[in-house]
Structures are given as C-alpha cells and as structure tokens.
Amino acid sequence: MAGVKTAPEVLLKTVDEVVLADFDFAANMASTETISTFVSLTITPSGAGHLVKDAHVISGQKVQLRLSAGILNTSYSLDLKVTTSLLQTLEGCGFMKVKAC
C-alpha cells in the first residue's frame, strides 16, 4: 500500500519575481526510485489573492515548480502530490511567503 510522506519546504519571493522552487523527495524514496507522476498542487492563500504555478518539471526525485504573482505580505500553503516508480503517493507540503523587495 502506498504511503503519504511530507517533504517540508519554506520559500520566499517578491510580487514581481518568477521563481523556481524545488521539492526534494529523496529522503522518502529508495535510491533507485523516481517520481513518475505529478498528481496535483493545491495553493491556499492566507488572505485574498493568488500565487500562480506556471509550470512544473520532474527530475528524478525532485519536482521543480515555476511560481509567479502573489499578493504582498501574503503566505501561501503549498500541497504537492506525486506518485513514484514504486507506487508510493508522496506529499510535499510547504509555504511561500510574498515579501517586499
């Protein structure tokens, strides 16, 4: 049966930045195991406004997100779900804070 694991991340960006954010699942995977499917990304703001996932790339045991937009002084909860080559379902949870320059 597949397990759910957490790969915590804390990220920062300004409103105008477009950033690449890596979620690394290596600690929860066998050395030969890879991420096979990007299942979903849920972005929940602490207030009004939105953060945008422009794209994602899977590379071995990491997922890289391209994030843009957001509202100044807003924190966003990120919940990323993937499946692996060994049929695990893994979850990476973290926060993106939009800060002043």
C-alpha atoms as one frame of an Amber mdcrd trajectory, in Angstrom:
protein
   0.000   0.000   0.000   1.301   3.476  -0.851   2.273   5.795   1.991   1.986
   9.541   2.310   5.149  11.378   3.336   5.955  15.045   3.785   8.867  16.977
   2.266   8.648  20.374   4.036   9.817  23.483   2.207   9.845  27.187   3.155
  10.099  29.594   0.208  10.223  33.390  -0.240   9.578  35.657  -3.260   8.554
  39.212  -4.111   5.368  40.057  -6.034   7.287  40.652  -9.291   9.642  37.682
  -9.082   9.147  34.498 -11.073  10.940  31.791  -9.089  11.873  28.136  -9.437
  11.112  26.144  -6.297  12.397  22.598  -5.776  10.569  19.975  -3.749  13.038
  17.174  -2.983  11.540  13.799  -2.017  14.834  11.836  -1.830  14.605  11.320
   1.951  11.337   9.403   1.473  12.388   7.298  -1.525  14.620   4.312  -2.290
  17.855   5.268  -4.065  16.639   3.908  -7.439  13.065   5.188  -7.066  11.933
   8.176  -9.155   8.895  10.426  -9.356   6.662   9.205 -12.157   3.604  11.455
 -11.994   2.798  14.991 -10.873  -0.653  14.443  -9.344  -1.648  17.881  -8.079
  -0.673  21.179  -6.498  -3.065  22.968  -4.176  -2.192  26.579  -3.337  -4.143
  28.114  -0.438  -3.634  31.815   0.443  -3.775  33.192   3.985  -5.832  36.105
   2.599  -7.070  37.405  -0.748  -5.069  36.961  -3.942  -3.351  34.166  -5.709
   0.041  32.645  -6.428   0.369  31.043  -9.876   2.066  27.779 -10.865   3.227
  28.479 -14.413   4.881  25.090 -14.986   6.473  22.059 -13.332   9.364  19.741
 -14.218  10.029  16.280 -12.775  13.697  15.305 -12.462  14.480  12.064 -10.661
  13.451  12.565  -7.038  12.638  16.277  -7.333   9.813  18.395  -8.674  10.605
  21.949  -9.712   7.753  24.470  -9.762   7.782  27.780 -11.636   5.792  30.214
  -9.459   4.719  33.792 -10.197   2.376  36.555  -8.989   1.086  36.657  -5.413
  -0.008  39.436  -3.078   2.455  41.331  -0.862   2.596  40.103   2.760   0.529
  37.015   1.974   1.552  33.467   2.890   0.507  30.570   0.693   0.258  26.946
   1.745   1.547  24.592  -0.974   0.415  20.950  -1.059   2.174  18.981  -3.813
   1.272  15.333  -4.515   3.242  12.911  -6.667   3.412   9.186  -7.357   6.659
   7.247  -7.679   8.043   4.386  -9.713   7.474   2.104  -6.680   3.812   3.185
  -6.482   4.139   5.401  -3.417   1.996   8.509  -3.119   4.149  11.262  -1.631
   3.101  14.688  -0.450   5.332  17.745  -0.204   3.963  20.491   1.998   5.376
  23.944   2.440   4.811  27.677   2.433   5.543  30.517   0.022   5.700  33.967
   1.599   5.437  37.021  -0.634   7.667  39.739   0.808   8.775  43.260  -0.019
  11.980  43.662  -2.019
